[in-house]
Amino acid sequence: MAAAVPGLSRARAAAAALLLGCCCCGAALTGGVQDQAEQFFRSGHTNNWAVLVCTSRFWFNYRHVANTLSVYRSVKRLGIPDSHIVLMLADDMACNPRNPKPATVFSHKNMELNVYGDDVEVDYRSYEVTVENFLRVLTGRIPPSTPRSKRLLSDDRSNILIYMTGHGGNGFLKFQDSEEITNVELADAFEQMWQKRRYNELLFIIDTCQGASMYERFYSPNIMALASSQVGEDSLSHQPDLGIGVHLMDRYTFYVLEFLEEIHPASQTNMNDLFQVCPKSLCVSTPGHRTDLFQRDPQNVLITDFFGSVRKVEITTETISLDRDLTGFESKFPEDELATEPLKYAEQLPVAQIIHQKPKQKDWHPPGGFILGLWALIIMVFFKTYGIKHMKHVF
């Protein structure tokens, strides 16, 4: 019996060692899962928004509209829906009388890429693009009657991309050659957004002359800013087109969009790569960026954190029966109430009838001046035949 005790002790020791090993493996596995979860939710945001602003009017500023529409196309391609994009265009180049190809806006000389497209939703256009409306969109101080499409409905879990293009100078950006927004006003608007918990992280990009001056006064946290030129430098245009008669884009935006064309929703490209897309040898001006207010390392910030739309999912081990819920739904609503006739656009908007209907026959009326000319002819014939001495017999 005494000899069996050491064996029992060794068995217990082996069992304890095995249990300890299992606990260590479980802890390591749990730690690995937590690291993966933290990596998955590293940005801390749950939704994306974009505010894209062109502040210039007139045909010779064609490139500014093309800049904005090109960024609009890229963010939509990467997943941000129109419901989360506020698009502001100060002029409608697609319908400008000087446009040789109406209803189009091109960003390349070969005219193969129409950035206007068939599904562009412009939220603020023409004289609606003002400094006041822009600041109201950012801060949420808009009238209750404003439609949902013109609102920035962000929250403290929103990553917001703000892109602006137009003519500017040291510390200001012009709106339609009639007013301007200063870097102080813009910085205060961002501070209001932070205080009202309207963003989680914010990426500000501006393509204008002396663009770096627009982010010098920023003081709110979690803001990363990029500009096309330093103070004292001009932001230059790119791709002149002889057919249209103007430049199609600006240099900085052109190379940024060329970079974004290589990005897909699952890309691991980070913001440091975006900082290098347009060196001075290509842009002629010196692009700048500011990251001191941003809490994360730009190397750990994905491009899609701002240019894409997140789709966070929660994994569960529980089984969810959809059939049971569907049965309950069907029992709640009788078939007579569910079997409603769907609405048809053809009945609401008879577009086909409008297109194919024959023009209405108009009543004939003599052209202007016809009656007067006829009376003049009668008088001339009368004078030639009878002379002025017979006028007394007429009257």
C-alpha positions as CSV (number, residue, x, y, z in Angstrom):
1,M,0.0,0.0,0.0
2,A,2.9,2.3,0.8
3,A,4.4,1.6,-2.7
4,A,1.2,2.8,-4.3
5,V,1.3,6.3,-2.8
6,P,4.3,7.5,-4.9
7,G,2.5,6.3,-8.1
8,L,-0.6,8.1,-7.1
9,S,1.4,11.3,-6.5
10,R,3.0,11.1,-9.9
11,A,-0.4,10.6,-11.5
12,R,-1.8,13.7,-9.7
13,A,1.3,15.7,-10.7
14,A,0.9,14.7,-14.4
15,A,-2.9,15.6,-14.3
16,A,-2.0,19.0,-12.7
17,A,0.6,19.6,-15.4
18,L,-1.9,18.7,-18.2
19,L,-4.5,20.9,-16.7
20,L,-2.0,23.8,-16.4
21,G,-1.0,23.3,-20.0
22,C,-4.6,23.3,-21.2
23,C,-5.2,26.5,-19.2
24,C,-2.2,28.1,-20.8
25,C,-3.3,27.0,-24.3
26,G,-6.8,28.3,-23.6
27,A,-5.4,31.6,-22.4
28,A,-3.2,31.9,-25.4
29,L,-6.1,31.1,-27.7
30,T,-8.3,33.6,-25.9
31,G,-5.6,36.2,-26.2
32,G,-5.2,35.5,-29.9
33,V,-9.0,35.9,-30.4
34,Q,-8.9,39.2,-28.5
35,D,-6.0,40.4,-30.6
36,Q,-7.9,39.6,-33.7
37,A,-11.0,41.3,-32.4
38,E,-9.0,44.4,-31.5
39,Q,-7.4,44.4,-34.9
40,F,-10.9,44.1,-36.5
41,F,-12.3,47.0,-34.6
42,R,-9.1,49.0,-34.5
43,S,-10.6,52.2,-35.9
44,G,-13.4,52.3,-33.4
45,H,-16.0,53.6,-36.0
46,T,-19.2,52.0,-37.2
47,N,-20.2,54.2,-40.1
48,N,-18.6,56.5,-42.8
49,W,-19.7,59.8,-44.1
50,A,-18.3,62.1,-46.9
51,V,-18.8,65.8,-47.5
52,L,-17.6,66.8,-50.9
53,V,-17.5,70.5,-51.8
54,C,-16.8,72.4,-55.0
55,T,-16.8,76.1,-54.3
56,S,-16.2,77.5,-57.8
57,R,-18.6,78.8,-60.5
58,F,-18.1,79.6,-64.2
59,W,-16.9,77.5,-67.1
60,F,-13.2,78.1,-66.7
61,N,-13.5,76.3,-63.3
62,Y,-14.6,73.1,-65.0
63,R,-11.7,71.2,-63.3
64,H,-13.0,71.9,-59.8
65,V,-16.4,70.3,-60.5
66,A,-14.5,67.4,-62.1
67,N,-12.3,67.1,-59.0
68,T,-15.3,66.8,-56.7
69,L,-17.2,64.4,-58.9
70,S,-14.1,62.1,-59.3
71,V,-13.8,61.8,-55.5
72,Y,-17.6,61.2,-55.3
73,R,-17.2,58.3,-57.8
74,S,-14.3,56.8,-55.8
75,V,-16.0,56.8,-52.4
76,K,-19.2,55.3,-54.0
77,R,-17.1,52.6,-55.6
78,L,-15.5,51.8,-52.3
79,G,-18.9,51.4,-50.5
80,I,-20.1,54.7,-49.1
81,P,-23.8,55.1,-50.3
82,D,-25.4,58.3,-51.5
83,S,-27.4,58.4,-48.2
84,H,-24.0,59.1,-46.4
85,I,-22.6,61.5,-49.0
86,V,-23.3,65.3,-49.0
87,L,-22.4,66.6,-52.4
88,M,-22.1,70.3,-53.0
89,L,-21.5,71.7,-56.5
90,A,-21.4,75.4,-57.1
91,D,-22.0,75.1,-60.8
92,D,-23.6,72.6,-63.2
93,M,-20.9,72.0,-65.9
94,A,-22.9,69.1,-67.4
95,C,-25.7,71.4,-68.5
96,N,-23.5,74.4,-69.3
97,P,-24.1,75.8,-72.8
98,R,-20.4,75.7,-73.6
99,N,-20.2,72.0,-72.9
100,P,-19.7,70.3,-76.3
101,K,-21.0,67.0,-74.8
102,P,-24.0,67.8,-72.7
103,A,-24.8,65.8,-69.6
104,T,-21.2,64.8,-69.2
105,V,-18.2,65.8,-67.1
106,F,-14.8,64.2,-68.0
107,S,-11.7,63.9,-65.9
108,H,-9.3,62.5,-68.5
109,K,-8.2,63.8,-71.9
110,N,-9.4,60.7,-73.8
111,M,-13.0,61.4,-72.6
112,E,-13.6,57.8,-71.7
113,L,-14.5,58.3,-68.0
114,N,-17.7,60.3,-67.5
115,V,-17.6,61.1,-63.8
116,Y,-21.1,62.7,-64.0
117,G,-22.7,59.4,-64.8
118,D,-26.3,58.4,-64.5
119,D,-26.7,58.2,-60.7
120,V,-25.2,61.4,-59.4
121,E,-27.2,62.9,-56.5
122,V,-26.3,66.5,-56.0
123,D,-27.5,67.7,-52.6
124,Y,-26.5,71.4,-52.8
125,R,-26.1,73.1,-56.1
126,S,-25.6,76.5,-57.6
127,Y,-26.3,79.3,-55.2
128,E,-27.1,76.9,-52.4
129,V,-23.4,76.3,-52.0
130,T,-22.6,79.0,-49.5
131,V,-20.3,79.4,-46.4
132,E,-23.4,79.4,-44.2
133,N,-24.9,76.3,-45.6
134,F,-21.6,74.5,-45.5
135,L,-21.0,75.3,-41.8
136,R,-24.6,74.4,-41.0
137,V,-24.2,71.0,-42.6
138,L,-21.0,70.4,-40.5
139,T,-22.5,71.6,-37.2
140,G,-26.0,70.2,-37.7
141,R,-27.6,73.7,-37.2
142,I,-30.1,73.4,-40.0
143,P,-33.8,74.1,-40.2
144,P,-36.2,71.2,-39.3
145,S,-37.6,71.3,-42.8
146,T,-34.3,70.4,-44.4
147,P,-34.6,67.0,-46.1
148,R,-32.6,64.0,-44.9
149,S,-30.4,64.1,-48.1
150,K,-29.1,67.5,-47.1
151,R,-28.1,66.5,-43.5
152,L,-24.9,65.1,-42.1
153,L,-26.4,62.6,-39.7
154,S,-23.2,61.5,-38.1
155,D,-22.4,60.5,-34.5
156,D,-19.5,59.8,-32.2
157,R,-18.8,56.5,-34.1
158,S,-18.6,58.2,-37.5
159,N,-15.5,58.6,-39.6
160,I,-15.9,61.6,-41.9
161,L,-14.1,62.5,-45.1
162,I,-14.3,66.2,-46.0
163,Y,-13.0,67.2,-49.4
164,M,-12.9,70.8,-50.7
165,T,-11.6,72.3,-53.9
166,G,-11.7,75.8,-55.3
167,H,-9.7,79.1,-55.4
168,G,-8.0,80.1,-52.1
169,G,-5.3,82.0,-50.5
170,N,-3.4,82.3,-47.3
171,G,-6.0,81.4,-44.7
172,F,-9.2,81.4,-46.8
173,L,-11.1,79.6,-49.5
174,K,-13.4,81.5,-51.8
175,F,-17.1,80.4,-52.3
176,Q,-18.4,81.4,-55.8
177,D,-16.2,84.6,-56.0
178,S,-18.6,86.3,-53.6
179,E,-17.6,85.2,-50.1
180,E,-15.0,83.2,-48.4
181,I,-14.4,80.9,-45.4
182,T,-11.4,81.4,-43.2
183,N,-9.2,78.8,-41.5
184,V,-10.5,80.1,-38.1
185,E,-14.1,79.5,-39.0
186,L,-13.3,76.1,-40.3
187,A,-11.4,75.2,-37.1
188,D,-14.2,76.4,-34.9
189,A,-16.7,74.4,-36.9
190,F,-14.7,71.2,-36.4
191,E,-14.5,72.0,-32.7
192,Q,-18.3,72.3,-32.6
193,M,-18.5,68.9,-34.3
194,W,-16.3,67.4,-31.6
195,Q,-18.1,68.9,-28.7
196,K,-21.4,67.7,-30.2
197,R,-20.0,64.2,-30.7
198,R,-20.5,64.3,-34.5
199,Y,-17.4,62.4,-35.5
200,N,-15.0,59.7,-34.3
201,E,-12.2,60.6,-36.7
202,L,-12.0,63.2,-39.4
203,L,-10.0,63.3,-42.6
204,F,-9.7,66.8,-44.2
205,I,-8.4,67.1,-47.8
206,I,-8.2,70.4,-49.7
207,D,-7.0,71.1,-53.2
208,T,-6.5,74.9,-53.6
209,C,-3.7,77.4,-53.7
210,Q,-1.8,77.7,-50.3
211,G,-4.0,74.9,-49.0
212,A,-1.8,74.1,-46.0
213,S,-2.9,77.4,-44.5
214,M,-6.4,76.0,-44.1
215,Y,-5.4,73.5,-41.5
216,E,-3.0,75.6,-39.5
217,R,-5.6,76.7,-37.0
218,F,-7.1,73.2,-36.3
219,Y,-7.1,72.4,-32.6
220,S,-9.7,69.6,-32.2
221,P,-8.7,66.0,-31.6
222,N,-8.8,63.1,-34.1
223,I,-8.3,65.2,-37.2
224,M,-5.9,64.3,-40.0
225,A,-5.4,67.0,-42.7
226,L,-3.9,67.0,-46.2
227,A,-3.4,69.9,-48.6
228,S,-2.2,70.2,-52.2
229,S,0.2,73.1,-51.6
230,Q,2.2,74.9,-48.9
231,V,1.7,78.6,-47.9
232,G,3.0,80.8,-50.7
233,E,2.5,78.1,-53.4
234,D,-0.1,77.7,-56.1
235,S,-2.0,74.5,-56.7
236,L,-1.7,73.8,-60.5
237,S,-4.1,72.4,-63.0
238,H,-3.6,69.3,-65.1
239,Q,-4.7,67.9,-68.5
240,P,-5.7,70.7,-70.8
241,D,-8.3,69.7,-73.4
242,L,-8.5,71.6,-76.7
243,G,-12.0,70.4,-77.4
244,I,-13.5,71.7,-74.2
245,G,-11.1,74.6,-73.9
246,V,-10.2,74.2,-70.3
247,H,-8.2,72.0,-67.9
248,L,-10.0,68.9,-66.8
249,M,-8.5,68.4,-63.3
250,D,-6.1,69.7,-60.8
251,R,-2.7,67.9,-60.4
252,Y,-3.0,66.9,-56.8
253,T,-6.5,65.4,-57.1
254,F,-5.6,63.7,-60.3
255,Y,-2.7,61.7,-58.7
256,V,-4.8,61.0,-55.5
257,L,-7.6,59.5,-57.6
258,E,-5.0,57.5,-59.7
259,F,-3.9,56.1,-56.3
260,L,-7.5,55.4,-55.2
261,E,-8.2,53.4,-58.4
262,E,-5.9,50.7,-57.1
263,I,-7.8,50.5,-53.8
264,H,-10.5,47.9,-53.1
265,P,-12.7,47.5,-50.0
266,A,-10.3,44.8,-48.5
267,S,-7.1,46.8,-49.2
268,Q,-4.5,47.1,-46.4
269,T,-3.0,50.3,-47.8
270,N,-2.5,52.9,-45.1
271,M,-2.5,56.7,-44.9
272,N,1.3,56.9,-45.2
273,D,1.0,55.6,-48.7
274,L,-1.5,58.4,-49.5
275,F,1.0,61.0,-48.2
276,Q,3.4,60.0,-50.9
277,V,1.2,59.9,-54.0
278,C,2.0,63.3,-55.3
279,P,5.6,64.4,-54.8
280,K,6.7,67.8,-55.9
281,S,8.2,66.4,-59.1
282,L,4.6,65.6,-60.2
283,C,2.5,68.2,-58.5
284,V,5.0,71.1,-59.0
285,S,3.6,72.4,-55.7
286,T,4.6,70.8,-52.3
287,P,1.7,68.8,-50.8
288,G,1.4,68.9,-47.0
289,H,-0.2,67.0,-44.2
290,R,-0.8,67.3,-40.5
291,T,-1.2,64.4,-38.1
292,D,-0.3,65.8,-34.7
293,L,-4.0,66.0,-33.7
294,F,-4.7,62.4,-34.7
295,Q,-4.4,59.9,-31.9
296,R,-3.5,56.9,-34.1
297,D,-0.3,56.3,-36.1
298,P,-1.1,57.0,-39.8
299,Q,0.7,53.7,-40.6
300,N,-2.1,51.9,-38.8
301,V,-4.9,53.8,-40.4
302,L,-6.3,52.2,-43.5
303,I,-7.4,54.2,-46.6
304,T,-10.7,52.4,-46.4
305,D,-11.3,53.8,-42.9
306,F,-12.3,57.1,-44.6
307,F,-12.8,56.3,-48.3
308,G,-14.8,53.1,-47.8
309,S,-17.8,52.0,-45.8
310,V,-17.3,49.7,-42.9
311,R,-19.5,46.5,-42.5
312,K,-18.9,45.3,-38.9
313,V,-20.4,41.9,-38.1
314,E,-20.9,40.1,-34.8
315,I,-20.2,36.3,-34.8
316,T,-22.5,34.2,-32.6
317,T,-22.6,30.5,-31.8
318,E,-26.3,30.5,-31.1
319,T,-28.7,29.1,-33.6
320,I,-31.4,31.4,-34.9
321,S,-34.5,29.9,-36.5
322,L,-35.7,32.1,-39.2
323,D,-38.7,29.8,-40.1
324,R,-40.2,30.3,-36.6
325,D,-40.0,34.1,-36.9
326,L,-41.4,34.0,-40.4
327,T,-44.4,31.9,-39.2
328,G,-45.1,34.4,-36.5
329,F,-45.0,37.2,-39.0
330,E,-47.4,35.5,-41.4
331,S,-49.8,34.7,-38.6
332,K,-49.8,38.3,-37.4
333,F,-50.9,39.6,-40.8
334,P,-53.7,38.0,-42.8
335,E,-53.2,37.2,-46.4
336,D,-55.8,39.8,-47.5
337,E,-53.7,42.6,-45.9
338,L,-50.4,41.4,-47.4
339,A,-51.7,40.8,-50.9
340,T,-51.7,44.5,-51.9
341,E,-51.1,45.6,-55.4
342,P,-47.6,47.0,-55.8
343,L,-47.2,50.5,-57.1
344,K,-45.9,50.9,-60.6
345,Y,-43.8,53.8,-61.8
346,A,-45.5,53.5,-65.2
347,E,-48.8,54.3,-63.6
348,Q,-47.5,57.2,-61.5
349,L,-45.3,58.8,-64.3
350,P,-46.5,57.9,-67.8
351,V,-43.1,58.8,-69.3
352,A,-43.7,56.5,-72.4
353,Q,-47.0,58.4,-73.2
354,I,-45.2,61.7,-72.8
355,I,-42.4,60.7,-75.2
356,H,-44.5,59.1,-77.9
357,Q,-47.5,61.4,-77.9
358,K,-48.0,63.5,-81.0
359,P,-47.6,67.3,-80.9
360,K,-50.9,69.1,-80.5
361,Q,-52.1,70.9,-83.7
362,K,-51.9,74.6,-83.1
363,D,-54.4,77.1,-84.5
364,W,-52.9,79.1,-87.4
365,H,-52.3,82.8,-86.8
366,P,-50.7,85.3,-89.2
367,P,-47.1,86.1,-88.3
368,G,-46.3,89.3,-86.6
369,G,-46.4,92.3,-88.9
370,F,-48.4,90.5,-91.5
371,I,-51.5,92.6,-91.2
372,L,-49.5,95.8,-91.1
373,G,-47.6,94.9,-94.2
374,L,-50.9,94.0,-96.0
375,W,-52.4,97.4,-95.3
376,A,-49.2,99.1,-96.4
377,L,-49.4,97.2,-99.7
378,I,-53.0,98.2,-100.2
379,I,-52.2,101.9,-99.6
380,M,-49.3,101.8,-102.0
381,V,-51.4,100.3,-104.8
382,F,-54.2,102.9,-104.2
383,F,-51.8,105.8,-104.4
384,K,-50.2,104.5,-107.6
385,T,-53.5,104.0,-109.2
386,Y,-55.5,107.0,-108.2
387,G,-53.1,109.5,-106.7
388,I,-53.4,111.7,-103.7
389,K,-56.1,113.9,-105.3
390,H,-58.7,111.1,-105.0
391,M,-58.1,110.6,-101.2
392,K,-61.1,112.9,-100.5
393,H,-63.4,110.3,-102.1
394,V,-62.1,107.6,-99.7
395,F,-62.7,109.6,-96.5
